[in-house]
Amino acid sequence: MKVFVAGATGVLGRELVPQLVARGHEVVGMTRSASKQDLVRRLGARPVVADALDPDAVAQAVASAQPEVIVHQLTALSGKMSIRDARHPERSFAFTMTNRLRTEGTDHLLAAGRAVGARRFVAQSFGAFRFARTGGPVQTEADPLDPDPPGARQPGLEAILYLEEAVTTIDWGEGLALRYGGFYGPGTSTSLAPGGVMAGPIRKRRFPIVGDGGGVWSHVHIEDAAAATAIGVERGQPGIYNVVDDEPAPVREWLPVLASALGAKPPRRIPRWLGRLAAGEVATVMMTEARGASNEKAKRELGWQLRYPSWRQGFAQGLG
Ligand SMILES: NC(=O)c1ccc[n+]([C@@H]2O[C@H](COP(=O)([O-])OP(=O)(O)OC[C@H]3O[C@@H](n4cnc5c(N)ncnc54)[C@H](OP(=O)(O)O)[C@@H]3O)[C@@H](O)[C@H]2O)c1
């Protein structure tokens, strides 16, 4: 099939494009920068340059590709993030820009897809830290979202919800929103290379376990996330899918294992009040109350098989 990937040069896009090409698809990859066209070519796709926030440019780029499927992987989340960003995501440039890409960017891509008669649209969503903080530790796509998230998270959560609703309710094709877990692996925030925004603080023992560390996180290796996305291009009913590994786990379990894999000493432990003071309410809730996600639906309906079914194996062998 002809597949248009917006965000072809991102952490996820760089894994996804070669997988799509290997599955026999013809891929057009969008980037903002003329200088990244060679990267897109090296990944096996034809580059097209457009700013996702410019509706005319997006319409033209999509029209030039005439795709059957559009994949939306636009975010501005790569790169340096500070403790201030975690404390006040609503003031952070990365999160504010990502919110625009998830609302305006989604609208522009959907309009362009409809105009060219595309029949499928697969978008990046995000699952972690969105579930209601009640009930069991692991939740499904059918479970309720947090009705009362920390205020600083509201704009980001609204943008993700907007994307999910806009994509999964299109009437001119099939729309899938993939709720990825926390990415790890090459190029991601756990990356061993410089720029691993989580890896740095973990190594310096500046990423402590807050309170009882009972917040449950769902991880996914970037290669597995791309594989689920490539399958979503080909099949699966419209709707939302959790794209996470088999083992949601509390911070107190996985963080020491990740620290060890990064060659760091075990994380420090700090009480909840100190966590709130140092890192803010959002990070404290993530560390103590978050719920994980079940991947049963994605495995059952997409036939997705993971190379790294657990972060235990993935942290040991797949950090890159
Ligand atoms: N998923 C999450 O919610 C989350 C949360 C925190 C941290 N992280 C970390 O952040 C990274 C996220 O990876 P990712 O693949 O989602 O994002 P990414 O690596 O930042 O890639 C973003 C993609 O969007 C494109 N893009 C951004 N703005 C654009 C615009 N205005 N017009 C056209 N294209 C635009 C970029 O293209 P060009 O630059 O080529 O134009 C790039 O291809 C990972 O390292 C992950 O560990 C993720």
PDBQT file of the ligand as one rigid body, heavy atoms in Angstrom, charges set to zero:
ROOT
HETATM    1  N1  LIG A 401       5.211   9.433  23.735  1.00  0.00    +0.000 N 
HETATM    2  C1  LIG A 401       5.218  10.271  24.759  1.00  0.00    +0.000 C 
HETATM    3  O1  LIG A 401       4.181  10.741  25.177  1.00  0.00    +0.000 OA
HETATM    4  C2  LIG A 401       6.531  10.698  25.402  1.00  0.00    +0.000 A 
HETATM    5  C3  LIG A 401       6.546  11.407  26.606  1.00  0.00    +0.000 A 
HETATM    6  C4  LIG A 401       7.786  11.876  27.101  1.00  0.00    +0.000 A 
HETATM    7  C5  LIG A 401       8.934  11.618  26.397  1.00  0.00    +0.000 A 
HETATM    8  N2  LIG A 401       8.878  10.896  25.262  1.00  0.00    +0.000 N 
HETATM    9  C6  LIG A 401      10.101  10.686  24.523  1.00  0.00    +0.000 C 
HETATM   10  O2  LIG A 401      10.014  11.568  23.405  1.00  0.00    +0.000 OA
HETATM   11  C7  LIG A 401      10.341  10.881  22.217  1.00  0.00    +0.000 C 
HETATM   12  C8  LIG A 401       9.083  10.820  21.406  1.00  0.00    +0.000 C 
HETATM   13  O3  LIG A 401       9.296  10.189  20.178  1.00  0.00    +0.000 OA
HETATM   14  P1  LIG A 401       8.374  10.554  18.949  1.00  0.00    +0.000 P 
HETATM   15  O4  LIG A 401       8.764   9.684  17.819  1.00  0.00    +0.000 OA
HETATM   16  O5  LIG A 401       6.946  10.602  19.388  1.00  0.00    +0.000 OA
HETATM   17  O6  LIG A 401       8.738  12.095  18.692  1.00  0.00    +0.000 OA
HETATM   18  P2  LIG A 401      10.017  12.795  18.077  1.00  0.00    +0.000 P 
HETATM   19  O7  LIG A 401      11.184  11.917  18.068  1.00  0.00    +0.000 OA
HETATM   20  O8  LIG A 401      10.105  14.143  18.746  1.00  0.00    +0.000 OA
HETATM   21  O9  LIG A 401       9.565  13.008  16.554  1.00  0.00    +0.000 OA
HETATM   22  C9  LIG A 401       8.623  13.931  16.212  1.00  0.00    +0.000 C 
HETATM   23  C10 LIG A 401       8.361  13.886  14.731  1.00  0.00    +0.000 C 
HETATM   24  O10 LIG A 401       7.403  14.884  14.468  1.00  0.00    +0.000 OA
HETATM   25  C11 LIG A 401       7.884  15.711  13.427  1.00  0.00    +0.000 C 
HETATM   26  N3  LIG A 401       7.406  17.066  13.628  1.00  0.00    +0.000 N 
HETATM   27  C12 LIG A 401       7.360  17.758  14.789  1.00  0.00    +0.000 A 
HETATM   28  N4  LIG A 401       6.848  18.989  14.562  1.00  0.00    +0.000 NA
HETATM   29  C13 LIG A 401       6.557  19.052  13.236  1.00  0.00    +0.000 A 
HETATM   30  C14 LIG A 401       5.985  20.042  12.394  1.00  0.00    +0.000 A 
HETATM   31  N5  LIG A 401       5.596  21.256  12.861  1.00  0.00    +0.000 N 
HETATM   32  N6  LIG A 401       5.835  19.763  11.099  1.00  0.00    +0.000 NA
HETATM   33  C15 LIG A 401       6.217  18.577  10.591  1.00  0.00    +0.000 A 
HETATM   34  N7  LIG A 401       6.765  17.592  11.327  1.00  0.00    +0.000 NA
HETATM   35  C16 LIG A 401       6.927  17.828  12.637  1.00  0.00    +0.000 A 
HETATM   36  C17 LIG A 401       9.387  15.635  13.470  1.00  0.00    +0.000 C 
HETATM   37  O11 LIG A 401       9.842  15.880  12.162  1.00  0.00    +0.000 OA
HETATM   38  P3  LIG A 401      11.087  16.835  11.778  1.00  0.00    +0.000 P 
HETATM   39  O12 LIG A 401      11.847  17.154  13.031  1.00  0.00    +0.000 OA
HETATM   40  O13 LIG A 401      11.870  16.025  10.795  1.00  0.00    +0.000 OA
HETATM   41  O14 LIG A 401      10.457  18.012  11.155  1.00  0.00    +0.000 OA
HETATM   42  C18 LIG A 401       9.593  14.185  13.883  1.00  0.00    +0.000 C 
HETATM   43  O15 LIG A 401       9.559  13.349  12.747  1.00  0.00    +0.000 OA
HETATM   44  C19 LIG A 401      10.909   9.566  22.644  1.00  0.00    +0.000 C 
HETATM   45  O16 LIG A 401      12.290   9.714  22.875  1.00  0.00    +0.000 OA
HETATM   46  C20 LIG A 401      10.218   9.287  23.952  1.00  0.00    +0.000 C 
HETATM   47  O17 LIG A 401      10.994   8.439  24.778  1.00  0.00    +0.000 OA
HETATM   48  C21 LIG A 401       7.691  10.464  24.752  1.00  0.00    +0.000 A 
ENDROOT
TORSDOF 0
